[in-house]
Amino acid sequence: MVAEHISTHRHLINLKDGVRVLLRPLTKDDGDRLVALFTPVTADDAKYMRHAVTDPAVVRRWVDELDYAHVLPLVAVVQERIVGDATLHFGVGPGRHIGELRIFLAKDYRRRGLGTAMLRSVVDLARKSGLQMVVAYVVADQTRVIKAFESIGFVAQCRYEDFFMFPDGETTDVVILTMRLVPREEEF
């Protein structure tokens, strides 16, 4: 079921400035394009990443080991160029009803409405996948990102102090945001 709806998912959007963007699943043919998305990542952006995204081998491994049952990767494509990557990571065991959402946009496609459109599309895929909740972990100083999540219905649940460590060893707070996809059934 998961692979069926992700492999056929296509969503064409127009940004506020008129640029047309295709949202579609990452495929095995996207290796070079995905590497190109992450190659220009600045040191300032890289410090917020969980992985060494400027290492082409790391990014190629994501493409080579593509498995929609574990991670649903959605890319934003403008004229064959990948300009955004949003991923839904499925929980396991007692967290199997929850998906974790992550997103990265090329610098020239930020603050143009693309991130919000991608978040909405990934949330839709999460619903279709049968998840009950999605969660995002956002470094607390990224207030625009937090507001973007909140604008589509995520709720800030808590703030963990010193939860994220930068490469230089400094720590910072993380805001945990969730969105319930299935209404909680209250019974009496």
N, CA and C of each residue as an Amber inpcrd file, in Angstrom:
protein
   564
   0.8250000  -1.1960000   0.0000000   0.0000000   0.0000000   0.0000000
   0.8700000   1.2620000   0.0000000   1.9020000   1.2970000   0.8320000
   2.7620000   2.4750000   0.9140000   3.4060000   2.7430000  -0.4410000
   4.0200000   1.7320000  -1.0360000   4.7230000   1.9200000  -2.2950000
   3.7770000   2.3440000  -3.4130000   2.5560000   1.8400000  -3.4030000
   1.6070000   2.1870000  -4.4580000   1.3290000   3.6810000  -4.5060000
   0.9510000   4.2670000  -3.3760000   0.5880000   5.6800000  -3.4370000
   1.7980000   6.6010000  -3.5420000   2.9550000   6.2060000  -3.0630000
   4.1200000   7.0880000  -3.2190000   4.6470000   7.0180000  -4.6480000
   4.6710000   5.8460000  -5.2430000   5.2480000   5.7390000  -6.5860000
   4.4150000   6.4680000  -7.6320000   3.1290000   6.6510000  -7.3840000
   2.2740000   7.3410000  -8.3560000   1.9670000   8.7900000  -7.9480000
   2.4660000   9.2150000  -6.8060000   2.1600000  10.5640000  -6.3090000
   2.7950000  11.6300000  -7.1960000   1.9670000  12.5490000  -7.6720000
   2.4350000  13.7060000  -8.4410000   1.5850000  14.8890000  -8.0240000
   2.2260000  16.0180000  -7.7600000   1.4920000  17.2190000  -7.3770000
   2.1990000  18.4010000  -8.0190000   1.5150000  19.0740000  -8.9170000
   2.0660000  20.2370000  -9.5900000   1.5690000  21.4800000  -8.8740000
   2.5070000  22.3380000  -8.4680000   2.1260000  23.5660000  -7.7670000
   2.7380000  24.7700000  -8.4640000   2.1360000  25.9100000  -8.2510000
   2.6810000  27.1820000  -8.7280000   3.0700000  27.9950000  -7.5070000
   4.3090000  28.4230000  -7.4560000   4.7480000  29.2830000  -6.3670000
   4.1560000  30.6720000  -6.5470000   4.2210000  31.4600000  -5.5030000
   3.6610000  32.8170000  -5.5340000   4.2090000  33.6490000  -6.6940000
   5.4590000  33.3640000  -7.0810000   6.0850000  34.1320000  -8.1610000
   5.8700000  33.4960000  -9.5390000   5.0020000  32.4720000  -9.6140000
   4.6460000  31.8600000 -10.8880000   5.4720000  30.6550000 -11.3020000
   6.5250000  30.3250000 -10.5770000   7.3490000  29.1710000 -10.9260000
   6.5490000  27.8940000 -10.6760000   6.5670000  26.9940000 -11.6660000
   5.8730000  25.7070000 -11.5500000   6.8320000  24.6620000 -10.9810000
   6.3470000  23.9280000  -9.9850000   7.1650000  22.9370000  -9.2970000
   6.4030000  21.6150000  -9.2600000   7.0860000  20.5420000  -9.6060000
   6.5040000  19.2080000  -9.5260000   6.9750000  18.5450000  -8.2400000
   6.0340000  18.1100000  -7.4220000   6.3560000  17.3230000  -6.2320000
   6.1240000  15.8630000  -6.6040000   7.1590000  15.0620000  -6.4310000
   7.0760000  13.6450000  -6.7940000   8.0350000  12.8570000  -5.9230000
   7.8640000  11.5430000  -5.9130000   8.7860000  10.7370000  -5.1040000
  10.1920000  10.7160000  -5.7050000  11.1640000  10.5990000  -4.8300000
  12.5450000  10.3880000  -5.2480000  12.6080000   9.0250000  -5.9310000
  13.4050000   8.9240000  -7.0030000  13.5830000   7.6420000  -7.6860000
  15.0610000   7.2900000  -7.7400000  15.3340000   6.0860000  -8.1400000
  16.7220000   5.6130000  -8.2510000  17.5130000   6.3920000  -9.3000000
  16.8170000   7.0730000 -10.2060000  17.4910000   7.8610000 -11.2470000
  17.8800000   9.2620000 -10.7820000  17.5560000   9.6140000  -9.5460000
  17.7530000  10.9740000  -9.0500000  19.0760000  11.2030000  -8.3210000
  19.9720000  10.2540000  -8.3500000  21.2170000  10.3680000  -7.5870000
  21.9730000  11.6590000  -7.8130000  22.2820000  11.9680000  -9.0690000
  23.0590000  13.1770000  -9.3720000  22.2940000  14.4370000  -8.9800000
  20.9870000  14.4550000  -9.2260000  20.1790000  15.6420000  -8.9000000
  20.0970000  15.8590000  -7.3860000  20.0020000  14.7770000  -6.6210000
  19.9360000  14.9280000  -5.1690000  21.2920000  15.3790000  -4.6180000
  22.3650000  14.8330000  -5.1380000  23.7030000  15.2810000  -4.7400000
  23.8500000  16.7720000  -5.0390000  23.3560000  17.2060000  -6.2000000
  23.4630000  18.6220000  -6.5870000  22.6640000  19.5190000  -5.6320000
  21.5590000  19.0240000  -5.0920000  20.7900000  19.8160000  -4.1150000
  21.6260000  20.0870000  -2.8690000  22.3370000  19.0750000  -2.3920000
  23.0500000  19.2020000  -1.1250000  24.4920000  19.6950000  -1.2600000
  25.0760000  19.6510000  -2.4430000  26.4720000  20.0720000  -2.6300000
  26.7360000  21.5010000  -2.1570000  25.8740000  22.4820000  -2.4900000
  26.1800000  23.8610000  -2.0690000  25.7950000  24.2070000  -0.6300000
  25.4270000  23.2240000   0.1680000  25.0370000  23.5080000   1.5550000
  26.1760000  24.2130000   2.2760000  25.8440000  25.3360000   2.8920000
  26.8490000  26.1230000   3.6100000  27.1410000  25.4850000   4.9650000
  28.2370000  25.8830000   5.5550000  28.5830000  25.3800000   6.8890000
  27.4970000  25.7560000   7.8930000  26.8890000  26.9310000   7.7170000
  25.8210000  27.3600000   8.6270000  24.6060000  26.4420000   8.5330000
  24.2250000  26.0410000   7.3050000  23.1120000  25.1020000   7.1340000
  23.5040000  23.6990000   7.5940000  24.7250000  23.2900000   7.2610000
  25.1780000  21.9320000   7.5670000  25.1660000  21.6350000   9.0620000
  25.3790000  22.6600000   9.8830000  25.4280000  22.4130000  11.3230000
  24.0770000  21.9570000  11.8780000  22.9910000  22.1810000  11.1340000
  21.6570000  21.7510000  11.5550000  21.2930000  20.3590000  11.0330000
  22.1400000  19.7740000  10.2180000  21.8550000  18.4920000   9.5810000
  22.2690000  17.3160000  10.4590000  21.5260000  16.2280000  10.3230000
  21.8460000  14.9980000  11.0530000  22.9410000  14.2010000  10.3640000
  23.1040000  14.4270000   9.0580000  24.0550000  13.6560000   8.2620000
  24.9980000  14.6010000   7.5220000  26.1060000  14.0520000   7.0630000
  27.0940000  14.8260000   6.3040000  26.6040000  14.9500000   4.8600000
  25.6200000  15.8340000   4.6390000  24.9440000  15.9200000   3.3390000
  25.8330000  16.4380000   2.2080000  26.9380000  17.0730000   2.5390000
  27.8320000  17.5410000   1.4790000  28.7490000  16.4240000   0.9750000
  28.6750000  15.2600000   1.5980000  29.4210000  14.0840000   1.1490000
  28.5440000  13.3380000   0.1350000  28.9220000  13.3510000  -1.1490000
  28.0910000  12.6980000  -2.1670000  27.8020000  11.2230000  -1.8720000
  28.7220000  10.5350000  -1.2140000  28.5050000   9.1130000  -0.9080000
  27.3300000   8.9250000   0.0510000  27.1750000   9.8470000   1.0020000
  26.0490000   9.7700000   1.9510000  24.7360000   9.9370000   1.2050000
  24.6670000  10.9310000   0.3450000  23.4380000  11.2210000  -0.3940000
  23.1290000  10.1070000  -1.3940000  24.1360000   9.6070000  -2.0700000
  23.9170000   8.5120000  -3.0350000  23.4160000   7.2540000  -2.3330000
  23.8700000   7.0240000  -1.1180000  23.4140000   5.8550000  -0.3590000
  21.9000000   5.9440000  -0.1230000  21.3750000   7.1700000   0.1280000
  19.9300000   7.3380000   0.3120000  19.1800000   6.8920000  -0.9350000
  19.7470000   7.2160000  -2.1000000  19.1000000   6.8500000  -3.3620000
  19.2640000   5.3490000  -3.6140000  20.4740000   4.8390000  -3.4200000
  20.7460000   3.4240000  -3.6710000  19.9370000   2.5080000  -2.7550000
  19.6900000   2.9460000  -1.5200000  18.9700000   2.1270000  -0.5370000
  17.5060000   2.5580000  -0.4020000  16.9800000   3.1760000  -1.4210000
  15.6090000   3.6810000  -1.4270000  14.6260000   2.5700000  -1.0610000
  13.8280000   2.8120000  -0.0230000  12.8350000   1.8420000   0.4390000
  11.6550000   2.6250000   1.0010000  10.6130000   2.7770000   0.2050000
   9.4560000   3.5790000   0.5860000   8.7490000   3.0640000   1.8340000
   8.9820000   1.8290000   2.2270000   8.3520000   1.2970000   3.4360000
   9.0220000   1.8300000   4.7030000  10.2310000   2.3780000   4.5720000
  10.9410000   2.9280000   5.7240000  11.0170000   4.4530000   5.6870000
  11.2520000   4.9900000   4.4950000  11.3400000   6.4380000   4.3170000
  10.6310000   6.7970000   3.0140000   9.6900000   7.7390000   3.1050000
   9.0350000   8.2610000   1.9070000   9.7010000   9.5890000   1.5570000
  10.5180000   9.6220000   0.5070000  11.1760000  10.8640000   0.1230000
  10.4040000  11.5590000  -1.0020000  10.0550000  12.8020000  -0.7870000
   9.3520000  13.6050000  -1.7770000  10.2870000  14.7250000  -2.2130000
  10.4830000  14.8670000  -3.5230000  11.3530000  15.9270000  -4.0180000
  10.5380000  16.9560000  -4.7890000  11.0480000  18.1920000  -4.7820000
  10.4710000  19.2870000  -5.5530000  11.3840000  19.5080000  -6.7490000
  10.8020000  19.4600000  -7.9480000  11.5990000  19.5250000  -9.1670000
  11.1610000  20.7230000 -10.0110000  12.1400000  21.5300000 -10.4260000
  11.9190000  22.6480000 -11.3360000  12.8470000  22.4260000 -12.5260000
  12.2730000  22.1520000 -13.6790000  13.0490000  21.9230000 -14.9020000
  14.2100000  20.9560000 -14.6720000  13.9070000  19.7970000 -14.1780000
  14.8720000  18.7110000 -13.9280000  15.8030000  18.9520000 -12.7290000
  15.7460000  20.1140000 -12.1060000  16.5770000  20.4100000 -10.9370000
  15.7740000  20.1150000  -9.6620000  16.3470000  19.3310000  -8.7630000
  15.7140000  19.1120000  -7.4620000  16.0340000  20.3180000  -6.5870000
  14.9710000  20.9890000  -6.1090000  15.1380000  22.2010000  -5.3080000
  14.6540000  22.0130000  -3.8710000  14.1100000  20.8400000  -3.5700000
  13.6480000  20.5690000  -2.2200000  13.5360000  19.0810000  -1.9860000
  13.6900000  18.6870000  -0.7250000  13.6140000  17.2790000  -0.3340000
  12.8940000  17.2180000   1.0120000  11.7680000  16.5210000   1.0400000
  11.0320000  16.3160000   2.2880000  10.8950000  14.8170000   2.4840000
  11.1820000  14.3570000   3.6910000  11.1340000  12.9230000   3.9410000
  10.2440000  12.6060000   5.1360000   9.5690000  11.4820000   5.0190000
   8.7260000  10.9680000   6.0890000   9.3440000   9.6500000   6.5380000
   9.8400000   9.6280000   7.7590000  10.5150000   8.4510000   8.3160000
   9.5280000   7.7040000   9.2030000   9.2540000   6.4570000   8.8620000
   8.2880000   5.6650000   9.6110000   8.8740000   5.1560000  10.9190000
   8.0880000   5.2750000  11.9860000   8.4830000   4.7290000  13.2720000
   8.3460000   3.2120000  13.2710000   8.9470000   2.5830000  14.2510000
   8.8680000   1.1250000  14.3830000   8.4390000   0.7770000  15.7980000
   8.0680000  -0.4660000  15.9990000   7.6800000  -0.9320000  17.3340000
   6.5570000  -0.0950000  17.8970000   6.6940000   0.3540000  19.1430000
   5.6130000   1.1210000  19.7560000   5.3900000   2.4840000  19.1100000
   6.3080000   2.9310000  18.2650000   6.1420000   4.2010000  17.5570000
   5.7480000   4.0150000  16.0990000   5.2470000   2.8360000  15.7500000
   4.9310000   2.5320000  14.3540000   3.7500000   3.3330000  13.8090000
   3.0200000   4.0150000  14.6620000   1.8940000   4.8460000  14.2290000
   2.3070000   6.2970000  13.9760000   3.6030000   6.5730000  14.1470000
   4.1210000   7.9400000  14.0450000   5.1720000   8.0110000  12.9390000
   5.1280000   9.0950000  12.1790000   6.1570000   9.3610000  11.1860000
   6.8760000  10.6530000  11.5320000   8.1690000  10.6670000  11.3080000
   8.9500000  11.8880000  11.5410000   9.1800000  12.5910000  10.2130000
   8.9070000  13.8760000  10.1910000   9.0160000  14.6630000   8.9730000
  10.2710000  15.5300000   9.0160000  11.0160000  15.5360000   7.9050000
  12.1980000  16.3900000   7.7610000  12.1250000  17.0760000   6.4050000
  12.7040000  18.2630000   6.3040000  12.6380000  19.0060000   5.0470000
  13.8990000  19.8400000   4.8480000  14.3020000  19.9450000   3.5810000
  15.4220000  20.8140000   3.2090000  15.0940000  21.4420000   1.8580000
  15.3420000  22.7480000   1.7470000  15.1210000  23.4730000   0.5000000
  16.4080000  24.1590000   0.0430000  16.5920000  24.1990000  -1.2790000
  17.6990000  24.9790000  -1.8430000  17.5160000  26.4260000  -1.4050000
  18.6240000  27.0940000  -1.1610000  18.5720000  28.4600000  -0.6290000
  17.7150000  29.3970000  -1.4830000  17.7610000  29.2590000  -2.8060000
  17.0050000  30.1520000  -3.6800000  15.5210000  29.7930000  -3.7760000
  15.0960000  28.7530000  -3.0810000  13.6710000  28.3870000  -3.0650000
  13.0490000  28.5110000  -1.6740000  13.7540000  29.1250000  -0.7660000
  13.2120000  29.3640000   0.5670000  12.3610000  30.6320000   0.5620000
  11.4180000  30.6890000   1.4740000  10.5250000  31.8530000   1.6440000
   9.7150000  32.1590000   0.3830000   9.3700000  31.0970000  -0.3490000
   8.5780000  31.2620000  -1.5700000   7.3030000  30.4190000  -1.5220000
   7.0360000  29.7760000  -0.3910000   5.8400000  28.9510000  -0.2520000
   6.0620000  27.4880000  -0.5840000   7.2470000  27.1380000  -1.0750000
   7.5230000  25.7500000  -1.4450000   7.5390000  24.8280000  -0.2280000
   8.1960000  25.2650000   0.8450000   8.2850000  24.4230000   2.0400000
   6.9150000  24.0750000   2.5890000   6.0300000  25.0560000   2.6530000
   4.6810000  24.8130000   3.1600000   3.9430000  23.8220000   2.2600000
   4.0650000  23.9860000   0.9510000   3.4120000  23.0610000   0.0140000
   3.9640000  21.6490000   0.1680000   5.2650000  21.5380000   0.3540000
   5.8660000  20.2140000   0.5260000   5.4150000  19.5740000   1.8310000
   5.3600000  20.3680000   2.9040000   4.9000000  19.8220000   4.1870000
   3.4790000  19.2850000   4.0570000   2.6070000  20.0590000   3.4190000
   1.2160000  19.6090000   3.2300000   1.1590000  18.3000000   2.4410000
   1.9710000  18.2120000   1.4010000   1.9700000  17.0150000   0.5670000
   2.4700000  15.7910000   1.3400000   3.5050000  15.9710000   2.1460000
   4.0270000  14.8460000   2.9320000   3.0150000  14.4320000   4.0050000
   2.3440000  15.3910000   4.6050000   1.3000000  15.0590000   5.5910000
   0.1970000  14.2450000   4.9150000  -0.1760000  14.6190000   3.6850000
  -1.1760000  13.8620000   2.9370000  -0.7050000  12.4250000   2.7040000
   0.5640000  12.2700000   2.3480000   1.1220000  10.9240000   2.1640000
   1.1220000  10.1430000   3.4780000   1.3840000  10.8210000   4.5820000
   1.3580000  10.1600000   5.8940000  -0.0380000   9.6280000   6.1940000
  -1.0500000  10.4340000   5.9080000  -2.4430000   9.9830000   6.1090000
  -2.7360000   8.7530000   5.2630000  -2.3670000   8.8230000   3.9930000
  -2.6190000   7.7060000   3.0720000  -1.8570000   6.4520000   3.4800000
  -0.7770000   6.6380000   4.2220000   0.0270000   5.5060000   4.6840000
  -0.5110000   4.8980000   5.9720000  -1.5700000   5.5000000   6.5190000
  -2.1810000   4.9550000   7.7240000  -1.5600000   5.4160000   9.0260000
  -0.6770000   6.4150000   8.9720000  -0.0900000   6.9270000  10.2100000
  -1.1410000   7.6960000  11.0040000  -0.9720000   7.7160000  12.3100000
  -1.9000000   8.4280000  13.1790000  -1.3650000   9.7960000  13.5950000
  -0.0470000   9.9810000  13.4800000   0.5620000  11.2310000  13.9220000
   1.8700000  11.4480000  13.1730000   2.2030000  12.7180000  12.9710000
   3.5190000  13.0610000  12.4460000   4.1880000  14.0020000  13.4450000
   5.5150000  13.9300000  13.4740000   6.2950000  14.7130000  14.4250000
   7.4610000  15.3690000  13.6960000   7.8700000  16.5260000  14.1910000
   9.0530000  17.2040000  13.6620000   9.8700000  17.7110000  14.8410000
  11.1770000  17.5660000  14.7470000  12.1130000  18.0760000  15.7440000
  12.8130000  19.2640000  15.1000000  12.6040000  20.4620000  15.6300000
  13.1590000  21.6690000  15.0200000  13.9840000  22.4220000  16.0540000
  15.2140000  22.7730000  15.6700000  16.0640000  23.5650000  16.5580000
  15.3190000  24.8650000  16.8690000  15.2710000  25.2100000  18.1480000
  14.4160000  26.3000000  18.6350000  14.6960000  27.6530000  17.9870000
  15.9330000  27.9160000  17.5600000  16.2100000  29.2200000  16.9550000
  15.7210000  29.3320000  15.5060000  15.2150000  28.2550000  14.9400000
  14.6690000  28.2850000  13.5780000  13.1730000  28.6300000  13.6450000
  12.9030000  29.8530000  14.0660000  11.5240000  30.2670000  14.3250000
  10.6630000  30.2830000  13.0630000  11.2300000  30.6080000  11.9200000
  10.4380000  30.5880000  10.6730000   9.9950000  29.1720000  10.3290000
  10.8620000  28.2140000  10.5520000  10.5180000  26.8180000  10.2720000
   9.4160000  26.3640000  11.2250000   9.5500000  26.7140000  12.4920000
   8.5290000  26.3590000  13.4740000   7.1830000  26.9740000  13.0760000
   7.1830000  28.2360000  12.6810000   5.9350000  28.9040000  12.2570000
   5.3470000  28.2400000  11.0250000   6.1890000  27.7840000  10.1110000
   5.6920000  27.0980000   8.9080000   4.9740000  25.8020000   9.2900000
   5.5610000  25.0380000  10.1980000   4.9040000  23.8070000  10.6660000
   3.5810000  24.1470000  11.3530000   3.5990000  25.1560000  12.2050000
   2.3780000  25.5400000  12.9180000   1.3020000  26.0390000  11.9590000
   1.6960000  26.6760000  10.8650000   0.7190000  27.2290000   9.9190000
  -0.1100000  26.1500000   9.2310000   0.3990000  24.9160000   9.1960000
  -0.3780000  23.8400000   8.5740000  -1.0100000  22.9060000   9.6040000
  -0.9160000  23.2710000  10.8820000  -1.6150000  22.4980000  11.8980000
  -0.7730000  21.7650000  12.9180000   0.5420000  21.8600000  12.8270000
   1.3870000  21.2450000  13.8550000   1.2590000  22.0560000  15.1360000
   1.4260000  21.3810000  16.2530000   1.3500000  22.0170000  17.5660000
   2.6760000  21.7770000  18.2870000   3.2570000  22.8470000  18.8280000
   4.4750000  22.7070000  19.6290000   4.1000000  22.0360000  20.9460000
   4.6380000  20.8560000  21.1780000   4.3000000  20.0800000  22.3670000
   5.2220000  20.3620000  23.5380000   6.5010000  20.5300000  23.2260000
   7.4630000  20.7630000  24.3030000   8.7690000  21.2890000  23.7230000
   9.6100000  21.6970000  24.6040000  10.9390000  22.1880000  24.2390000
  11.9370000  21.4220000  25.0950000  12.8580000  20.7390000  24.4350000
  13.9060000  20.0110000  25.1470000  15.1510000  20.8780000  25.1990000
  15.6290000  21.1370000  26.4000000  16.8360000  21.9430000  26.5650000
  18.0690000  21.1410000  26.1620000  18.9680000  21.8070000  25.4400000
  20.2630000  21.2290000  25.0670000  20.1310000  19.8650000  24.3880000
  19.1150000  19.6870000  23.5690000  18.8110000  18.4000000  22.9360000
  19.5940000  18.1730000  21.6490000  20.0960000  19.2420000  21.0500000
  20.7990000  19.1550000  19.7730000  22.2150000  19.6810000  19.9670000
  23.2030000  18.9010000  19.4860000  24.5930000  19.3340000  19.5970000
  25.1420000  19.6820000  18.2140000  25.6460000  20.9040000  18.0950000
  26.2810000  21.3510000  16.8630000  27.6540000  20.6990000  16.7230000
  28.2150000  20.7020000  15.5100000  29.5350000  20.0910000  15.3080000
  30.6250000  20.6310000  16.2370000  30.5040000  21.9040000  16.6610000
  31.5310000  22.4840000  17.5350000  31.3450000  22.1130000  19.0030000
  30.3160000  21.3180000  19.3090000  30.0830000  20.8790000  20.6830000
  29.0810000  21.7080000  21.4600000  28.7020000  22.8570000  20.9330000
  27.6750000  23.6800000  21.5860000  26.3240000  22.9770000  21.4660000
  25.4780000  23.1660000  22.4610000  24.1470000  22.5700000  22.4190000
  23.0790000  23.6550000  22.3490000  21.9130000  23.2560000  21.8830000
  20.7930000  24.1820000  21.7930000  19.4960000  23.4140000  22.0080000
  18.4290000  24.1670000  22.2150000  17.1210000  23.5680000  22.4780000
  16.4570000  23.1160000  21.1770000  15.5540000  22.1480000  21.3230000
  14.7700000  21.6320000  20.2090000  13.2970000  21.7130000  20.5850000
  12.4740000  22.1530000  19.6330000  11.0250000  22.1840000  19.8080000
  10.4540000  20.9470000  19.1250000   9.6170000  20.2050000  19.8430000
   8.9550000  19.0300000  19.2930000   7.5510000  19.4520000  18.8670000
   7.2670000  19.2980000  17.5750000   5.9610000  19.6570000  17.0300000
   5.2650000  18.3850000  16.5460000   3.9670000  18.2860000  16.7940000
   3.2180000  17.1240000  16.3330000   1.9400000  17.5600000  15.6250000
   1.4540000  16.6680000  14.7790000   0.1480000  16.8450000  14.1580000
  -0.5650000  15.5010000  14.2340000  -1.7260000  15.5190000  14.8380000
  -2.5390000  14.3110000  14.9270000  -3.2810000  14.1530000  13.6070000
  -3.1830000  12.9780000  12.9950000  -3.8290000  12.7170000  11.7100000
  -5.1610000  11.9910000  11.8670000  -5.3170000  11.3530000  12.9970000
  -6.5390000  10.6240000  13.3070000  -7.0740000  11.1990000  14.6110000
  -8.3540000  11.5760000  14.6480000  -8.8750000  12.1460000  15.8940000
  -8.7660000  11.1550000  17.0480000  -8.4360000  11.7010000  18.1980000
  -8.3550000  10.8750000  19.3980000  -9.7830000  10.5350000  19.8080000
 -10.0090000   9.2640000  20.0420000 -11.3530000   8.8450000  20.4500000
 -11.4530000   8.9060000  21.9670000 -12.3200000   9.7820000  22.4150000
 -12.5690000   9.9080000  23.8490000 -13.8110000   9.0980000  24.1950000
 -13.6630000   8.2070000  25.1040000 -14.8020000   7.3930000  25.5240000
 -15.0120000   7.5620000  27.0140000 -16.2710000   7.3920000  27.4240000
 -16.5920000   7.4620000  28.8430000 -17.4350000   6.2660000  29.2030000
